[in-house]
Amino acid sequence: MQVGSGVGGGRFEIDTYDLEDAAFIRAVVESAIAGRVVERFRGDHWSLVEVTLGDGRVVRESGGGHPPWPLSRRQRTVEYLPYLAADEADRP
């Protein structure tokens, strides 16, 4: 099972389907819905996605399978907003 988060990177995968893996994927999805996702872009090709889970742990995944890089001034950071429920999206 794969769950994508962010634009360029952030593909979280599980190979087994035990309760622990299912709970992890659920925590990633819930965090994305809640807007606890930050993506840092370096150049045009790679990004590092950081997801803060409900228990406060931060999990990271980089696009293209590259290891995370040190923070620098030459990066662009995007903090994603929470998703709105369908009925909330229509409100002024």
Backbone hydrogen bonds, N-H to C=O, Kabsch-Sander energy under -0.5 kcal/mol:
donor,donor_aa,acceptor,acceptor_aa,energy
3,V,12,F,-2.5
5,S,10,G,-1.6
12,F,3,V,-2.9
12,F,10,G,-0.8
13,E,11,R,-0.5
14,I,1,M,-2.1
22,A,18,D,-2.3
23,A,19,L,-2.2
24,F,20,E,-1.9
25,I,21,D,-2.4
26,R,22,A,-2.3
27,A,23,A,-2.2
28,V,24,F,-2.2
29,V,25,I,-2.5
30,E,26,R,-2.8
31,S,27,A,-2.0
32,A,28,V,-2.2
33,I,29,V,-2.4
34,A,30,E,-1.9
35,G,31,S,-0.5
35,G,32,A,-1.0
36,R,31,S,-2.9
38,V,50,E,-2.4
39,E,78,V,-2.9
40,R,48,L,-2.8
41,F,39,E,-0.5
41,F,76,R,-3.7
42,R,46,W,-2.1
43,G,74,R,-0.6
45,H,42,R,-0.5
46,W,42,R,-1.0
48,L,40,R,-2.4
49,V,61,E,-3.1
50,E,38,V,-3.1
51,V,59,V,-2.8
52,T,36,R,-2.3
52,T,50,E,-0.5
53,L,51,V,-0.8
53,L,57,R,-3.1
56,G,53,L,-2.2
59,V,51,V,-2.6
59,V,57,R,-0.5
61,E,49,V,-2.0
63,G,47,S,-2.5
65,G,62,S,-1.1
66,H,63,G,-1.1
75,Q,72,S,-0.7
76,R,41,F,-2.2
78,V,39,E,-3.0
80,Y,37,V,-2.3
80,Y,78,V,-0.6
83,Y,33,I,-2.2
88,E,85,A,-0.8
89,A,85,A,-1.8
90,D,86,A,-0.7
91,R,88,E,-1.2
